[in-house]
Amino acid sequence: MSILLHVPRPVKRLVAESKHFEPRTSSILLISVALFLAFVLLTNLGLLLPNTISQFNTCRNKVVGYEQSGFYTSPGQFKLALSYCGTS
């Protein structure tokens, strides 16, 4: 009997790479800060918006009151006065 010694062939290791990546701590922190700032800005906008609307209505009511008392001599002056209410 003869003993044959076989040299093993090198085994190629195949590594399957993941198609998605694990989020890093910095990206999680950045996203958290962005969401927090968006929440704060939207909440403040919601608090400021009713004041802006009431200021516009107050301005408009004053202009209409002046128009009814005959302060404006032409419709152009009245429209011009109304246009200033939206720019504040």
PDB file of N, CA, C and O in Angstrom, chain B, residues numbered from 101:
ATOM      1  N   MET B 101       0.836  -1.167   0.000  1.00  0.00           N
ATOM      2  CA  MET B 101       0.000   0.000   0.000  1.00  0.00           C
ATOM      3  C   MET B 101       0.878   1.226   0.000  1.00  0.00           C
ATOM      4  O   MET B 101       1.927   1.308   0.639  1.00  0.00           O
ATOM      5  N   SER B 102       0.390   2.137  -0.736  1.00  0.00           N
ATOM      6  CA  SER B 102       1.133   3.394  -0.784  1.00  0.00           C
ATOM      7  C   SER B 102       0.286   4.518  -0.185  1.00  0.00           C
ATOM      8  O   SER B 102      -0.928   4.583  -0.375  1.00  0.00           O
ATOM      9  N   ILE B 103       0.928   5.341   0.497  1.00  0.00           N
ATOM     10  CA  ILE B 103       0.233   6.481   1.109  1.00  0.00           C
ATOM     11  C   ILE B 103       0.526   7.691   0.233  1.00  0.00           C
ATOM     12  O   ILE B 103       1.675   8.080   0.025  1.00  0.00           O
ATOM     13  N   LEU B 104      -0.531   8.254  -0.257  1.00  0.00           N
ATOM     14  CA  LEU B 104      -0.387   9.451  -1.086  1.00  0.00           C
ATOM     15  C   LEU B 104      -0.641  10.686  -0.221  1.00  0.00           C
ATOM     16  O   LEU B 104      -1.675  10.808   0.435  1.00  0.00           O
ATOM     17  N   LEU B 105       0.282  11.547  -0.241  1.00  0.00           N
ATOM     18  CA  LEU B 105       0.096  12.796   0.502  1.00  0.00           C
ATOM     19  C   LEU B 105      -0.391  13.865  -0.470  1.00  0.00           C
ATOM     20  O   LEU B 105       0.275  14.211  -1.445  1.00  0.00           O
ATOM     21  N   HIS B 106      -1.516  14.342  -0.177  1.00  0.00           N
ATOM     22  CA  HIS B 106      -2.094  15.383  -1.023  1.00  0.00           C
ATOM     23  C   HIS B 106      -1.875  16.738  -0.366  1.00  0.00           C
ATOM     24  O   HIS B 106      -2.068  16.910   0.837  1.00  0.00           O
ATOM     25  N   VAL B 107      -1.481  17.656  -1.162  1.00  0.00           N
ATOM     26  CA  VAL B 107      -1.332  19.030  -0.669  1.00  0.00           C
ATOM     27  C   VAL B 107      -2.719  19.681  -0.791  1.00  0.00           C
ATOM     28  O   VAL B 107      -3.304  19.731  -1.873  1.00  0.00           O
ATOM     29  N   PRO B 108      -3.209  20.161   0.305  1.00  0.00           N
ATOM     30  CA  PRO B 108      -4.544  20.764   0.217  1.00  0.00           C
ATOM     31  C   PRO B 108      -4.521  22.044  -0.625  1.00  0.00           C
ATOM     32  O   PRO B 108      -3.587  22.843  -0.570  1.00  0.00           O
ATOM     33  N   ARG B 109      -5.563  22.191  -1.381  1.00  0.00           N
ATOM     34  CA  ARG B 109      -5.687  23.393  -2.197  1.00  0.00           C
ATOM     35  C   ARG B 109      -6.039  24.581  -1.294  1.00  0.00           C
ATOM     36  O   ARG B 109      -6.780  24.427  -0.323  1.00  0.00           O
ATOM     37  N   PRO B 110      -5.518  25.733  -1.608  1.00  0.00           N
ATOM     38  CA  PRO B 110      -5.873  26.899  -0.785  1.00  0.00           C
ATOM     39  C   PRO B 110      -7.370  27.218  -0.922  1.00  0.00           C
ATOM     40  O   PRO B 110      -7.929  27.237  -2.018  1.00  0.00           O
ATOM     41  N   VAL B 111      -7.967  27.459   0.194  1.00  0.00           N
ATOM     42  CA  VAL B 111      -9.404  27.738   0.210  1.00  0.00           C
ATOM     43  C   VAL B 111      -9.598  29.243   0.109  1.00  0.00           C
ATOM     44  O   VAL B 111      -9.059  30.014   0.902  1.00  0.00           O
ATOM     45  N   LYS B 112     -10.363  29.630  -0.865  1.00  0.00           N
ATOM     46  CA  LYS B 112     -10.663  31.056  -1.010  1.00  0.00           C
ATOM     47  C   LYS B 112     -11.856  31.373  -0.116  1.00  0.00           C
ATOM     48  O   LYS B 112     -12.914  30.750  -0.198  1.00  0.00           O
ATOM     49  N   ARG B 113     -11.644  32.338   0.716  1.00  0.00           N
ATOM     50  CA  ARG B 113     -12.733  32.721   1.616  1.00  0.00           C
ATOM     51  C   ARG B 113     -13.521  33.852   0.965  1.00  0.00           C
ATOM     52  O   ARG B 113     -12.979  34.904   0.626  1.00  0.00           O
ATOM     53  N   LEU B 114     -14.764  33.611   0.810  1.00  0.00           N
ATOM     54  CA  LEU B 114     -15.646  34.628   0.252  1.00  0.00           C
ATOM     55  C   LEU B 114     -16.341  35.343   1.405  1.00  0.00           C
ATOM     56  O   LEU B 114     -16.981  34.728   2.258  1.00  0.00           O
ATOM     57  N   VAL B 115     -16.192  36.627   1.395  1.00  0.00           N
ATOM     58  CA  VAL B 115     -16.819  37.437   2.444  1.00  0.00           C
ATOM     59  C   VAL B 115     -17.998  38.169   1.818  1.00  0.00           C
ATOM     60  O   VAL B 115     -17.843  38.916   0.852  1.00  0.00           O
ATOM     61  N   ALA B 116     -19.143  37.947   2.367  1.00  0.00           N
ATOM     62  CA  ALA B 116     -20.325  38.639   1.879  1.00  0.00           C
ATOM     63  C   ALA B 116     -20.389  40.013   2.535  1.00  0.00           C
ATOM     64  O   ALA B 116     -20.445  40.133   3.759  1.00  0.00           O
ATOM     65  N   GLU B 117     -20.378  41.035   1.704  1.00  0.00           N
ATOM     66  CA  GLU B 117     -20.438  42.389   2.241  1.00  0.00           C
ATOM     67  C   GLU B 117     -21.893  42.821   2.368  1.00  0.00           C
ATOM     68  O   GLU B 117     -22.728  42.538   1.509  1.00  0.00           O
ATOM     69  N   SER B 118     -22.160  43.497   3.439  1.00  0.00           N
ATOM     70  CA  SER B 118     -23.501  43.978   3.705  1.00  0.00           C
ATOM     71  C   SER B 118     -23.831  45.143   2.779  1.00  0.00           C
ATOM     72  O   SER B 118     -22.979  45.987   2.503  1.00  0.00           O
ATOM     73  N   LYS B 119     -25.050  45.183   2.309  1.00  0.00           N
ATOM     74  CA  LYS B 119     -25.448  46.265   1.416  1.00  0.00           C
ATOM     75  C   LYS B 119     -25.886  47.500   2.185  1.00  0.00           C
ATOM     76  O   LYS B 119     -25.949  48.583   1.605  1.00  0.00           O
ATOM     77  N   HIS B 120     -26.182  47.377   3.429  1.00  0.00           N
ATOM     78  CA  HIS B 120     -26.535  48.534   4.241  1.00  0.00           C
ATOM     79  C   HIS B 120     -25.418  48.790   5.247  1.00  0.00           C
ATOM     80  O   HIS B 120     -24.640  47.897   5.579  1.00  0.00           O
ATOM     81  N   PHE B 121     -25.360  50.009   5.715  1.00  0.00           N
ATOM     82  CA  PHE B 121     -24.294  50.349   6.651  1.00  0.00           C
ATOM     83  C   PHE B 121     -24.900  50.642   8.020  1.00  0.00           C
ATOM     84  O   PHE B 121     -26.060  51.035   8.146  1.00  0.00           O
ATOM     85  N   GLU B 122     -24.102  50.442   8.998  1.00  0.00           N
ATOM     86  CA  GLU B 122     -24.532  50.750  10.369  1.00  0.00           C
ATOM     87  C   GLU B 122     -24.361  52.244  10.597  1.00  0.00           C
ATOM     88  O   GLU B 122     -23.309  52.805  10.288  1.00  0.00           O
ATOM     89  N   PRO B 123     -25.381  52.885  11.131  1.00  0.00           N
ATOM     90  CA  PRO B 123     -25.238  54.321  11.370  1.00  0.00           C
ATOM     91  C   PRO B 123     -24.202  54.603  12.445  1.00  0.00           C
ATOM     92  O   PRO B 123     -24.137  53.914  13.463  1.00  0.00           O
ATOM     93  N   ARG B 124     -23.415  55.600  12.209  1.00  0.00           N
ATOM     94  CA  ARG B 124     -22.396  55.986  13.169  1.00  0.00           C
ATOM     95  C   ARG B 124     -23.021  56.873  14.236  1.00  0.00           C
ATOM     96  O   ARG B 124     -24.115  57.410  14.060  1.00  0.00           O
ATOM     97  N   THR B 125     -22.325  57.012  15.310  1.00  0.00           N
ATOM     98  CA  THR B 125     -22.810  57.846  16.410  1.00  0.00           C
ATOM     99  C   THR B 125     -22.973  59.286  15.973  1.00  0.00           C
ATOM    100  O   THR B 125     -23.923  59.952  16.385  1.00  0.00           O
ATOM    101  N   SER B 126     -22.060  59.781  15.144  1.00  0.00           N
ATOM    102  CA  SER B 126     -22.140  61.179  14.705  1.00  0.00           C
ATOM    103  C   SER B 126     -23.367  61.409  13.829  1.00  0.00           C
ATOM    104  O   SER B 126     -24.009  62.454  13.938  1.00  0.00           O
ATOM    105  N   SER B 127     -23.706  60.451  12.959  1.00  0.00           N
ATOM    106  CA  SER B 127     -24.878  60.645  12.113  1.00  0.00           C
ATOM    107  C   SER B 127     -26.162  60.549  12.930  1.00  0.00           C
ATOM    108  O   SER B 127     -27.127  61.257  12.644  1.00  0.00           O
ATOM    109  N   ILE B 128     -26.187  59.687  13.937  1.00  0.00           N
ATOM    110  CA  ILE B 128     -27.358  59.603  14.801  1.00  0.00           C
ATOM    111  C   ILE B 128     -27.528  60.905  15.575  1.00  0.00           C
ATOM    112  O   ILE B 128     -28.643  61.406  15.718  1.00  0.00           O
ATOM    113  N   LEU B 129     -26.428  61.447  16.070  1.00  0.00           N
ATOM    114  CA  LEU B 129     -26.471  62.703  16.805  1.00  0.00           C
ATOM    115  C   LEU B 129     -26.920  63.847  15.904  1.00  0.00           C
ATOM    116  O   LEU B 129     -27.722  64.685  16.317  1.00  0.00           O
ATOM    117  N   LEU B 130     -26.414  63.886  14.691  1.00  0.00           N
ATOM    118  CA  LEU B 130     -26.775  64.939  13.747  1.00  0.00           C
ATOM    119  C   LEU B 130     -28.260  64.886  13.406  1.00  0.00           C
ATOM    120  O   LEU B 130     -28.923  65.923  13.366  1.00  0.00           O
ATOM    121  N   ILE B 131     -28.776  63.712  13.164  1.00  0.00           N
ATOM    122  CA  ILE B 131     -30.197  63.558  12.848  1.00  0.00           C
ATOM    123  C   ILE B 131     -31.049  63.952  14.052  1.00  0.00           C
ATOM    124  O   ILE B 131     -32.089  64.590  13.887  1.00  0.00           O
ATOM    125  N   SER B 132     -30.627  63.585  15.246  1.00  0.00           N
ATOM    126  CA  SER B 132     -31.374  63.942  16.456  1.00  0.00           C
ATOM    127  C   SER B 132     -31.427  65.452  16.651  1.00  0.00           C
ATOM    128  O   SER B 132     -32.474  66.004  16.991  1.00  0.00           O
ATOM    129  N   VAL B 133     -30.305  66.114  16.436  1.00  0.00           N
ATOM    130  CA  VAL B 133     -30.269  67.570  16.574  1.00  0.00           C
ATOM    131  C   VAL B 133     -31.152  68.235  15.518  1.00  0.00           C
ATOM    132  O   VAL B 133     -31.855  69.201  15.813  1.00  0.00           O
ATOM    133  N   ALA B 134     -31.116  67.726  14.303  1.00  0.00           N
ATOM    134  CA  ALA B 134     -31.943  68.291  13.234  1.00  0.00           C
ATOM    135  C   ALA B 134     -33.428  68.138  13.553  1.00  0.00           C
ATOM    136  O   ALA B 134     -34.203  69.073  13.353  1.00  0.00           O
ATOM    137  N   LEU B 135     -33.826  66.981  14.041  1.00  0.00           N
ATOM    138  CA  LEU B 135     -35.228  66.784  14.403  1.00  0.00           C
ATOM    139  C   LEU B 135     -35.645  67.687  15.562  1.00  0.00           C
ATOM    140  O   LEU B 135     -36.751  68.226  15.563  1.00  0.00           O
ATOM    141  N   PHE B 136     -34.771  67.850  16.536  1.00  0.00           N
ATOM    142  CA  PHE B 136     -35.069  68.724  17.669  1.00  0.00           C
ATOM    143  C   PHE B 136     -35.244  70.169  17.212  1.00  0.00           C
ATOM    144  O   PHE B 136     -36.190  70.843  17.621  1.00  0.00           O
ATOM    145  N   LEU B 137     -34.325  70.646  16.357  1.00  0.00           N
ATOM    146  CA  LEU B 137     -34.433  72.015  15.866  1.00  0.00           C
ATOM    147  C   LEU B 137     -35.692  72.216  15.024  1.00  0.00           C
ATOM    148  O   LEU B 137     -36.344  73.255  15.119  1.00  0.00           O
ATOM    149  N   ALA B 138     -36.029  71.240  14.214  1.00  0.00           N
ATOM    150  CA  ALA B 138     -37.253  71.342  13.418  1.00  0.00           C
ATOM    151  C   ALA B 138     -38.480  71.427  14.330  1.00  0.00           C
ATOM    152  O   ALA B 138     -39.397  72.207  14.074  1.00  0.00           O
ATOM    153  N   PHE B 139     -38.488  70.631  15.379  1.00  0.00           N
ATOM    154  CA  PHE B 139     -39.609  70.661  16.322  1.00  0.00           C
ATOM    155  C   PHE B 139     -39.710  72.022  17.004  1.00  0.00           C
ATOM    156  O   PHE B 139     -40.799  72.583  17.123  1.00  0.00           O
ATOM    157  N   VAL B 140     -38.573  72.552  17.451  1.00  0.00           N
ATOM    158  CA  VAL B 140     -38.578  73.852  18.139  1.00  0.00           C
ATOM    159  C   VAL B 140     -39.022  74.956  17.191  1.00  0.00           C
ATOM    160  O   VAL B 140     -39.829  75.806  17.568  1.00  0.00           O
ATOM    161  N   LEU B 141     -38.507  74.954  15.962  1.00  0.00           N
ATOM    162  CA  LEU B 141     -38.878  75.995  15.011  1.00  0.00           C
ATOM    163  C   LEU B 141     -40.352  75.926  14.648  1.00  0.00           C
ATOM    164  O   LEU B 141     -41.018  76.958  14.565  1.00  0.00           O
ATOM    165  N   LEU B 142     -40.867  74.725  14.431  1.00  0.00           N
ATOM    166  CA  LEU B 142     -42.284  74.606  14.088  1.00  0.00           C
ATOM    167  C   LEU B 142     -43.179  74.991  15.253  1.00  0.00           C
ATOM    168  O   LEU B 142     -44.253  75.554  15.039  1.00  0.00           O
ATOM    169  N   THR B 143     -42.767  74.704  16.473  1.00  0.00           N
ATOM    170  CA  THR B 143     -43.567  75.082  17.632  1.00  0.00           C
ATOM    171  C   THR B 143     -43.577  76.595  17.790  1.00  0.00           C
ATOM    172  O   THR B 143     -44.623  77.188  18.056  1.00  0.00           O
ATOM    173  N   ASN B 144     -42.412  77.222  17.627  1.00  0.00           N
ATOM    174  CA  ASN B 144     -42.365  78.682  17.734  1.00  0.00           C
ATOM    175  C   ASN B 144     -43.135  79.348  16.607  1.00  0.00           C
ATOM    176  O   ASN B 144     -43.764  80.385  16.821  1.00  0.00           O
ATOM    177  N   LEU B 145     -43.100  78.784  15.431  1.00  0.00           N
ATOM    178  CA  LEU B 145     -43.860  79.333  14.316  1.00  0.00           C
ATOM    179  C   LEU B 145     -45.351  79.249  14.619  1.00  0.00           C
ATOM    180  O   LEU B 145     -46.104  80.173  14.312  1.00  0.00           O
ATOM    181  N   GLY B 146     -45.770  78.156  15.215  1.00  0.00           N
ATOM    182  CA  GLY B 146     -47.174  78.005  15.579  1.00  0.00           C
ATOM    183  C   GLY B 146     -47.600  78.984  16.648  1.00  0.00           C
ATOM    184  O   GLY B 146     -48.749  79.425  16.669  1.00  0.00           O
ATOM    185  N   LEU B 147     -46.670  79.332  17.548  1.00  0.00           N
ATOM    186  CA  LEU B 147     -46.996  80.301  18.590  1.00  0.00           C
ATOM    187  C   LEU B 147     -47.014  81.724  18.049  1.00  0.00           C
ATOM    188  O   LEU B 147     -47.795  82.555  18.512  1.00  0.00           O
ATOM    189  N   LEU B 148     -46.151  82.012  17.063  1.00  0.00           N
ATOM    190  CA  LEU B 148     -46.074  83.361  16.526  1.00  0.00           C
ATOM    191  C   LEU B 148     -47.118  83.636  15.456  1.00  0.00           C
ATOM    192  O   LEU B 148     -47.494  84.787  15.237  1.00  0.00           O
ATOM    193  N   LEU B 149     -47.582  82.604  14.798  1.00  0.00           N
ATOM    194  CA  LEU B 149     -48.518  82.785  13.694  1.00  0.00           C
ATOM    195  C   LEU B 149     -49.831  83.428  14.119  1.00  0.00           C
ATOM    196  O   LEU B 149     -50.293  84.330  13.420  1.00  0.00           O
ATOM    197  N   PRO B 150     -50.469  83.021  15.227  1.00  0.00           N
ATOM    198  CA  PRO B 150     -51.710  83.692  15.617  1.00  0.00           C
ATOM    199  C   PRO B 150     -51.508  85.180  15.908  1.00  0.00           C
ATOM    200  O   PRO B 150     -52.393  85.982  15.606  1.00  0.00           O
ATOM    201  N   ASN B 151     -50.367  85.570  16.486  1.00  0.00           N
ATOM    202  CA  ASN B 151     -50.095  86.984  16.734  1.00  0.00           C
ATOM    203  C   ASN B 151     -49.989  87.756  15.428  1.00  0.00           C
ATOM    204  O   ASN B 151     -50.490  88.875  15.327  1.00  0.00           O
ATOM    205  N   THR B 152     -49.349  87.175  14.440  1.00  0.00           N
ATOM    206  CA  THR B 152     -49.197  87.831  13.147  1.00  0.00           C
ATOM    207  C   THR B 152     -50.555  88.029  12.491  1.00  0.00           C
ATOM    208  O   THR B 152     -50.823  89.083  11.914  1.00  0.00           O
ATOM    209  N   ILE B 153     -51.409  87.016  12.579  1.00  0.00           N
ATOM    210  CA  ILE B 153     -52.741  87.125  11.983  1.00  0.00           C
ATOM    211  C   ILE B 153     -53.556  88.189  12.699  1.00  0.00           C
ATOM    212  O   ILE B 153     -54.256  88.964  12.048  1.00  0.00           O
ATOM    213  N   SER B 154     -53.481  88.245  14.033  1.00  0.00           N
ATOM    214  CA  SER B 154     -54.254  89.251  14.764  1.00  0.00           C
ATOM    215  C   SER B 154     -53.718  90.660  14.481  1.00  0.00           C
ATOM    216  O   SER B 154     -54.496  91.613  14.421  1.00  0.00           O
ATOM    217  N   GLN B 155     -52.386  90.802  14.304  1.00  0.00           N
ATOM    218  CA  GLN B 155     -51.830  92.114  13.950  1.00  0.00           C
ATOM    219  C   GLN B 155     -52.314  92.543  12.573  1.00  0.00           C
ATOM    220  O   GLN B 155     -52.630  93.713  12.361  1.00  0.00           O
ATOM    221  N   PHE B 156     -52.374  91.600  11.634  1.00  0.00           N
ATOM    222  CA  PHE B 156     -52.865  91.918  10.293  1.00  0.00           C
ATOM    223  C   PHE B 156     -54.317  92.352  10.362  1.00  0.00           C
ATOM    224  O   PHE B 156     -54.698  93.335   9.725  1.00  0.00           O
ATOM    225  N   ASN B 157     -55.144  91.629  11.131  1.00  0.00           N
ATOM    226  CA  ASN B 157     -56.561  91.982  11.241  1.00  0.00           C
ATOM    227  C   ASN B 157     -56.744  93.341  11.906  1.00  0.00           C
ATOM    228  O   ASN B 157     -57.619  94.108  11.504  1.00  0.00           O
ATOM    229  N   THR B 158     -55.927  93.654  12.924  1.00  0.00           N
ATOM    230  CA  THR B 158     -56.007  94.958  13.585  1.00  0.00           C
ATOM    231  C   THR B 158     -55.659  96.070  12.613  1.00  0.00           C
ATOM    232  O   THR B 158     -56.350  97.087  12.555  1.00  0.00           O
ATOM    233  N   CYS B 159     -54.585  95.882  11.844  1.00  0.00           N
ATOM    234  CA  CYS B 159     -54.172  96.874  10.855  1.00  0.00           C
ATOM    235  C   CYS B 159     -55.256  97.068   9.802  1.00  0.00           C
ATOM    236  O   CYS B 159     -55.592  98.195   9.438  1.00  0.00           O
ATOM    237  N   ARG B 160     -55.793  95.965   9.325  1.00  0.00           N
ATOM    238  CA  ARG B 160     -56.840  96.040   8.291  1.00  0.00           C
ATOM    239  C   ARG B 160     -58.077  96.749   8.823  1.00  0.00           C
ATOM    240  O   ARG B 160     -58.680  97.558   8.117  1.00  0.00           O
ATOM    241  N   ASN B 161     -58.458  96.457  10.054  1.00  0.00           N
ATOM    242  CA  ASN B 161     -59.634  97.105  10.634  1.00  0.00           C
ATOM    243  C   ASN B 161     -59.421  98.612  10.786  1.00  0.00           C
ATOM    244  O   ASN B 161     -60.349  99.395  10.586  1.00  0.00           O
ATOM    245  N   LYS B 162     -58.199  99.016  11.142  1.00  0.00           N
ATOM    246  CA  LYS B 162     -57.909 100.449  11.250  1.00  0.00           C
ATOM    247  C   LYS B 162     -58.016 101.128   9.892  1.00  0.00           C
ATOM    248  O   LYS B 162     -58.591 102.210   9.776  1.00  0.00           O
ATOM    249  N   VAL B 163     -57.455 100.485   8.853  1.00  0.00           N
ATOM    250  CA  VAL B 163     -57.487 101.065   7.510  1.00  0.00           C
ATOM    251  C   VAL B 163     -58.923 101.165   7.023  1.00  0.00           C
ATOM    252  O   VAL B 163     -59.306 102.176   6.435  1.00  0.00           O
ATOM    253  N   VAL B 164     -59.723 100.131   7.258  1.00  0.00           N
ATOM    254  CA  VAL B 164     -61.126 100.158   6.842  1.00  0.00           C
ATOM    255  C   VAL B 164     -61.872 101.246   7.613  1.00  0.00           C
ATOM    256  O   VAL B 164     -62.724 101.932   7.047  1.00  0.00           O
ATOM    257  N   GLY B 165     -61.561 101.407   8.886  1.00  0.00           N
ATOM    258  CA  GLY B 165     -62.200 102.474   9.674  1.00  0.00           C
ATOM    259  C   GLY B 165     -61.848 103.854   9.139  1.00  0.00           C
ATOM    260  O   GLY B 165     -62.714 104.725   9.058  1.00  0.00           O
ATOM    261  N   TYR B 166     -60.585 104.065   8.771  1.00  0.00           N
ATOM    262  CA  TYR B 166     -60.193 105.346   8.177  1.00  0.00           C
ATOM    263  C   TYR B 166     -60.898 105.565   6.847  1.00  0.00           C
ATOM    264  O   TYR B 166     -61.296 106.684   6.525  1.00  0.00           O
ATOM    265  N   GLU B 167     -61.048 104.500   6.083  1.00  0.00           N
ATOM    266  CA  GLU B 167     -61.713 104.617   4.778  1.00  0.00           C
ATOM    267  C   GLU B 167     -63.183 104.981   4.965  1.00  0.00           C
ATOM    268  O   GLU B 167     -63.727 105.771   4.193  1.00  0.00           O
ATOM    269  N   GLN B 168     -63.826 104.418   5.972  1.00  0.00           N
ATOM    270  CA  GLN B 168     -65.237 104.708   6.215  1.00  0.00           C
ATOM    271  C   GLN B 168     -65.431 106.139   6.721  1.00  0.00           C
ATOM    272  O   GLN B 168     -66.477 106.744   6.488  1.00  0.00           O
ATOM    273  N   SER B 169     -64.427 106.679   7.411  1.00  0.00           N
ATOM    274  CA  SER B 169     -64.566 108.065   7.864  1.00  0.00           C
ATOM    275  C   SER B 169     -64.123 109.072   6.810  1.00  0.00           C
ATOM    276  O   SER B 169     -64.121 110.273   7.080  1.00  0.00           O
ATOM    277  N   GLY B 170     -63.748 108.618   5.621  1.00  0.00           N
ATOM    278  CA  GLY B 170     -63.432 109.517   4.522  1.00  0.00           C
ATOM    279  C   GLY B 170     -61.999 109.997   4.503  1.00  0.00           C
ATOM    280  O   GLY B 170     -61.719 111.034   3.900  1.00  0.00           O
ATOM    281  N   PHE B 171     -61.082 109.296   5.132  1.00  0.00           N
ATOM    282  CA  PHE B 171     -59.688 109.706   5.177  1.00  0.00           C
ATOM    283  C   PHE B 171     -59.013 109.566   3.812  1.00  0.00           C
ATOM    284  O   PHE B 171     -58.189 110.400   3.437  1.00  0.00           O
ATOM    285  N   TYR B 172     -59.362 108.516   3.074  1.00  0.00           N
ATOM    286  CA  TYR B 172     -58.762 108.273   1.759  1.00  0.00           C
ATOM    287  C   TYR B 172     -59.654 108.870   0.681  1.00  0.00           C
ATOM    288  O   TYR B 172     -60.872 108.688   0.690  1.00  0.00           O
ATOM    289  N   THR B 173     -59.027 109.587  -0.248  1.00  0.00           N
ATOM    290  CA  THR B 173     -59.808 110.269  -1.283  1.00  0.00           C
ATOM    291  C   THR B 173     -59.996 109.427  -2.533  1.00  0.00           C
ATOM    292  O   THR B 173     -60.847 109.742  -3.364  1.00  0.00           O
ATOM    293  N   SER B 174     -59.216 108.358  -2.682  1.00  0.00           N
ATOM    294  CA  SER B 174     -59.363 107.521  -3.883  1.00  0.00           C
ATOM    295  C   SER B 174     -59.201 106.054  -3.496  1.00  0.00           C
ATOM    296  O   SER B 174     -58.590 105.734  -2.477  1.00  0.00           O
ATOM    297  N   PRO B 175     -59.760 105.160  -4.329  1.00  0.00           N
ATOM    298  CA  PRO B 175     -59.581 103.733  -4.057  1.00  0.00           C
ATOM    299  C   PRO B 175     -58.111 103.306  -4.113  1.00  0.00           C
ATOM    300  O   PRO B 175     -57.728 102.335  -3.461  1.00  0.00           O
ATOM    301  N   GLY B 176     -57.299 104.010  -4.874  1.00  0.00           N
ATOM    302  CA  GLY B 176     -55.872 103.690  -4.955  1.00  0.00           C
ATOM    303  C   GLY B 176     -55.171 103.910  -3.629  1.00  0.00           C
ATOM    304  O   GLY B 176     -54.322 103.112  -3.231  1.00  0.00           O
ATOM    305  N   GLN B 177     -55.526 105.004  -2.931  1.00  0.00           N
ATOM    306  CA  GLN B 177     -54.934 105.263  -1.612  1.00  0.00           C
ATOM    307  C   GLN B 177     -55.352 104.187  -0.612  1.00  0.00           C
ATOM    308  O   GLN B 177     -54.556 103.758   0.223  1.00  0.00           O
ATOM    309  N   PHE B 178     -56.607 103.759  -0.705  1.00  0.00           N
ATOM    310  CA  PHE B 178     -57.115 102.728   0.201  1.00  0.00           C
ATOM    311  C   PHE B 178     -56.378 101.409  -0.029  1.00  0.00           C
ATOM    312  O   PHE B 178     -55.973 100.743   0.924  1.00  0.00           O
ATOM    313  N   LYS B 179     -56.207 101.037  -1.296  1.00  0.00           N
ATOM    314  CA  LYS B 179     -55.496  99.795  -1.616  1.00  0.00           C
ATOM    315  C   LYS B 179     -54.025  99.871  -1.182  1.00  0.00           C
ATOM    316  O   LYS B 179     -53.452  98.885  -0.719  1.00  0.00           O
ATOM    317  N   LEU B 180     -53.436 101.042  -1.337  1.00  0.00           N
ATOM    318  CA  LEU B 180     -52.050 101.220  -0.927  1.00  0.00           C
ATOM    319  C   LEU B 180     -51.916 101.078   0.607  1.00  0.00           C
ATOM    320  O   LEU B 180     -50.972 100.458   1.097  1.00  0.00           O
ATOM    321  N   ALA B 181     -52.852 101.648   1.336  1.00  0.00           N
ATOM    322  CA  ALA B 181     -52.833 101.536   2.793  1.00  0.00           C
ATOM    323  C   ALA B 181     -53.018 100.082   3.218  1.00  0.00           C
ATOM    324  O   ALA B 181     -52.369  99.627   4.159  1.00  0.00           O
ATOM    325  N   LEU B 182     -53.887  99.360   2.542  1.00  0.00           N
ATOM    326  CA  LEU B 182     -54.084  97.932   2.855  1.00  0.00           C
ATOM    327  C   LEU B 182     -52.841  97.115   2.554  1.00  0.00           C
ATOM    328  O   LEU B 182     -52.560  96.138   3.248  1.00  0.00           O
ATOM    329  N   SER B 183     -52.100  97.498   1.540  1.00  0.00           N
ATOM    330  CA  SER B 183     -50.895  96.731   1.182  1.00  0.00           C
ATOM    331  C   SER B 183     -49.817  96.849   2.262  1.00  0.00           C
ATOM    332  O   SER B 183     -48.986  95.950   2.396  1.00  0.00           O
ATOM    333  N   TYR B 184     -49.816  97.940   3.032  1.00  0.00           N
ATOM    334  CA  TYR B 184     -48.837  98.083   4.111  1.00  0.00           C
ATOM    335  C   TYR B 184     -49.120  97.132   5.278  1.00  0.00           C
ATOM    336  O   TYR B 184     -48.215  96.832   6.057  1.00  0.00           O
ATOM    337  N   CYS B 185     -50.330  96.666   5.405  1.00  0.00           N
ATOM    338  CA  CYS B 185     -50.662  95.746   6.515  1.00  0.00           C
ATOM    339  C   CYS B 185     -49.954  94.404   6.341  1.00  0.00           C
ATOM    340  O   CYS B 185     -49.594  93.766   7.330  1.00  0.00           O
ATOM    341  N   GLY B 186     -49.754  93.976   5.115  1.00  0.00           N
ATOM    342  CA  GLY B 186     -49.130  92.682   4.883  1.00  0.00           C
ATOM    343  C   GLY B 186     -47.620  92.702   4.951  1.00  0.00           C
ATOM    344  O   GLY B 186     -47.003  91.637   4.956  1.00  0.00           O
ATOM    345  N   THR B 187     -46.995  93.872   5.003  1.00  0.00           N
ATOM    346  CA  THR B 187     -45.536  93.926   4.971  1.00  0.00           C
ATOM    347  C   THR B 187     -44.905  93.994   6.342  1.00  0.00           C
ATOM    348  O   THR B 187     -43.678  93.963   6.436  1.00  0.00           O
ATOM    349  N   SER B 188     -45.668  94.084   7.402  1.00  0.00           N
ATOM    350  CA  SER B 188     -45.055  94.195   8.729  1.00  0.00           C
ATOM    351  C   SER B 188     -44.649  92.865   9.285  1.00  0.00           C
ATOM    352  O   SER B 188     -44.119  92.794  10.393  1.00  0.00           O
TER     353      SER B 188
END
